[in-house]
Amino acid sequence: MSSQGPYGRHGYSSQGPDSYGGAAPNSGGGGAAYSAPGYGGASYSAPAPMGGYPQAQAQYAQQGSSMSSGPGYQSDKGEDKSKIGKKSNALQSVNQSVIMWAAFLGCSMMVYFILSSGDFSFILTYGSLSRMFGFGILNVKTFKTQRASGISIKSLQLYCIVFVCRLSSIIRHEGYLPYDKSGDWLYHVLEFMALAFTASALYGCLGPFKKSYQAEFDTFGEIHVPPGFGAVYLAVPCLILAILIHPGLNSDFMSDVAWTFAMYLESMALVPQLFMFQRQTSGVVELLTAHFVFALGFGRVLEFVFWAYSYHELSSGGSNFIGYIALFAQFTQLVLMLDFFWYYYQAVKNATPLVLPSHAGLGVV
């Protein structure tokens, strides 16, 4: 067995086959080796001293320390901590989302069993509840984070007009109210609260948190109009269409036009927000903003389901043309949001941020 090893041991070795154990000088080892004659130079190594070899132990300790504190080791450790932190944040976001939507569904069930008579028209009230919930989320996002990033002021302006016009119609007349018991007063309250939440979020974006508002991305329709007035390209055509084509369930021109204008305009009100998503270079949508847009879309789906079964009630003079126009207006909004729905579903399922690809087409987010 060789006397050379990783511990740097050096012993006494035989000087030749004729040597009878003559000791060579110790060159720094801790054990002696003796070679017997005529046995091929076989050697015997003395046991190491108790406590090991201090010099070797110190060398190994220094090597281990340098390995554990090297840049590669620290980088791997930092990456592991970063991954753990991201997973923890993602899990926390998922838990918050689950709690939030579970509370909404629980409130919905309570409203249905306590304040509804169970009529099919309750779907309209449920759609209004979803819209109010969406704007409530937006207020939490705006005032909790004290930031207005990712929010389109143009969409908020259009929704304020929508709720004002709808309330001006349903407060004075009953032609477009749900037949369900919730249409007696609850529907009005939900629409009014949605208006209050919308106005509050608009105030936050224009007032205390204006510095974080991303005006460079909220540029829909800003062609030949002053900055910030691009929404007129949506509001004016909808108003003209409502004046020309509207049902007459209230038997009052102003009231019928106001309700129809609100319905047409609501179908277009999210377009500036979707357009703003396209313009953002990162493509990442904040989680609460995504929940806000999804809640509005979900409310629109509910209303579309109702009018798909009840569009004939909007008929005038035996023609269903007005009902078809109303259905087409609501269907248009759902088509515009199809991509958003898909990416929202993927983000919730995978517990990842909502990332939208950038496209030039308006109908694809």
Secondary structure by P-SEA (a helix, b strand, c coil): ccccccccccccccccccccccccccccccbbbbbbccccbbbbbccccccccaaaaaaaaaaaaaaaacaaaaaaaaaaaaaaaaaaaaaaaaaaaaaaaaaaaaaaaaaaaccccccccaaaaaaaaaaaaaaaaaaaaaaaccccccccaaaaaaaaaaaaaaaaaaaacccccccccccccaaaaaaaaaaaaaaaaaaaaaccccccccccccccccccccccccccccaaaaaaaaaaccccccccaaaaaaaaaaaaaaaccaaaaaaaaaacccccccaaaaaaaaaaaaaaaaaaaaaaaccccccccccaaaaaaaaaaaaaaaaaaaaaaaaaaaaaaacccbbbbbbcccccc
